[in-house]
Amino acid sequence: MTTQPSSVSADAVALHRALFTLDSHIDIPWPDRNDAFENTADRRVDLPKMQQGGMSAGCFVAYIAQAAIDREGHAQAQQQCWAMLDAIGRMQGTHHGISARVCSTVADMRAAFEEGVLVVVPAVENGYGMGDDPALLKQFRAKGARYVTLTHNGHNALADAAIHRPSLGDTPQRHHGLSVLGREAIAEMNRLGIVVDVSHSSKQTMLQAVQVSATPVVASHSCVRTLCDHPRNLDDEQLDALKESGGVIQITAMPAFLKPKPEEGKRQGFVADLVDHIDYVVRRLGPEYVGISSDFDGGGALEDWQNATQGVNITAELMRRGYDKSEIAAFWGENFLRVLEKAEQVAEQSRIA
């Protein structure tokens, strides 16, 4: 697979490899193929590609598709979620000269980075994976999960989604935001140090989550609605609420979220489009509230960020636009780590109290 083009400067490559570079949302193939340590032809992210591309860390998600909100559906979702977290948990050790480690605290992540070890961070996409039992969140955390996305496409027992699913019997709203169970789940996430992820959530859900959560929330893979009017994106009111919470929006490499569809031809997305969204958030909120995600192997990809070997293209574009080293470091991981660390601190305080 291709690596960075020759137009990327040596300075950009050097900076990219010096930074802690974290991609906050990556899907894993399912059923598991146990090939994370192989340089695969069809995975956009595997550990060899991360090493080749100078990517330090990735949040790998147990993605659970929305299905029926009933006992059977919940049981199946829970079993798949556990199995997927176990698969992510196996993405560690040393194979083929590549070392990786599953890290569940920021201190562990930084230590692994200093040792030259790739960082694997588990997460859960879709609160449907816990069904209607917040007690399962403790088991997710025990398997290393650092965030839970409240919904996917389609409402669940916790909250309303940005995109409802009439095929599942959805009306535009089910709970008018968070359900009582969703509020209980957020309280439990706060207690455990799991970050609340509002990507895929409806606007009401997102704004209520900011109010309910004792820790900053994250949008792990979303873009700016002012630049692209898609229901999965955050509008200015939501961005302002995110800043109030101390949270972060991780701009994602999904062309449909980055730019409107042209009247003719195929929509194509480029790194420059992604950085346009970063620019917008920086202008509105400041550089502390935005980060980077790919949604690789879950539909994300740009013409010039096709896989984990090409992340340096984003660093090069940020440099071209005049961002300095500290800002680029913030976008590539430090802002996201700040949110994780705050969640750890609140969890520790709740244990002491």
Salt bridges, closest charged atoms under 4 A:
ASP27 OD1 - HIS25 NE2 3.84
ASP32 OD2 - ARG90 NH2 2.99
ASP35 OD2 - ARG33 NE 2.89
ASP35 OD1 - ARG43 NH1 2.71
GLU38 OE2 - HIS96 NE2 3.09
ASP42 OD1 - ARG33 NH2 3.17
ASP46 OD2 - LYS49 NZ 2.60
ASP86 OD1 - LYS143 NZ 2.74
GLU115 OE1 - ARG101 NH2 2.73
GLU125 OE1 - HIS25 NE2 3.09
GLU125 OE2 - HIS152 NE2 3.84
GLU125 OE2 - HIS200 NE2 3.28
GLU125 OE2 - HIS221 NE2 3.06
ASP160 OD1 - HIS155 ND1 3.86
GLU188 OE2 - ARG191 NH2 2.73
ASP229 OD1 - ARG225 NE 2.68
ASP235 OD2 - LYS203 NZ 2.78
ASP236 OD2 - ARG284 NH1 3.44
GLU237 OE1 - LYS203 NZ 2.77
ASP240 OD2 - ARG284 NH2 2.89
ASP273 OD2 - LYS259 NZ 3.32
ASP276 OD1 - ARG321 NH1 2.73
ASP279 OD2 - ARG321 NH1 2.61
ASP295 OD1 - HIS25 NE2 3.93
GLU317 OE1 - ARG320 NH2 2.94
GLU317 OE2 - ARG321 NE 2.77
GLU334 OE1 - ARG110 NH2 2.76
GLU344 OE2 - ARG146 NH1 2.74
GLU348 OE1 - ARG351 NH2 2.70
